[in-house]
Amino acid sequence: MIDPQFGTIPRDARILVLFDEIYRTQSMTRAAAQLDLSQPTASIWLAKLRHEWHDPLFVRTSTGMRPTPRADALIGPVREALALL
């Protein structure tokens, strides 16, 4: 289910919504589905964040996507920024 406000968030900020959703669900598949994104689009957006932030951000495990220490450090500021939109 798509967040009703997702469509009103500036295009460049939507990548942060994806980051937050992956962090919350610990799943790329569930995050993409929640935001009504295709899996390839979600993967491309995560790759962009990984490149920009010089970190893998999430590590695939048998139970899902585990955040790295850098992702743990970034989630607070990302959520604060999204709350301002």
C-alpha positions, -999 to +999 in steps of 0.1 A: +000+000+000+014+034-010+017+061+016-008+088+005+018+115+010+045+097-011+032+113-043+035+148-028+071+145-016+096+161-039+110+136-064+145+137-050+133+131-014+114+100-024+147+081-022+148+089+015+113+075+019+126+043+004+156+042+028+132+047+058+109+020+045+137-005+040+150+003+075+115-002+090+106-034+072+141-048+068+130-059+034+136-045-001+106-064-015+082-052+012+095-016+010+091-015-028+056-029-025+046-005+003+057+024-019+043+010-051+077+009-067+091-019-089+118-040-075+143-028-101+135+009-093+140+003-056+173-015-062+185+014-084+175+040-058+193+020-030+224+018-052+224+056-056+222+060-018+250+035-013+272+054-038+263+088-023+268+077+013+298+054+006+283+025+025+263-006+018+236+007+042+219-027+044+234-062+044+213-091+032+209-118+058+187-150+060+161-129+079+161-098+057+181-066+052+201-057+083+211-020+086+248-012+088+261+011+116+260+040+091+224+033+083+216+033+120+233+067+123+215+081+093+179+070+101+173+097+127+183+126+105+165+111+075+133+108+095+137+144+108+142+156+072+111+137+060+090+151+088+098+186+076+084+179+041 
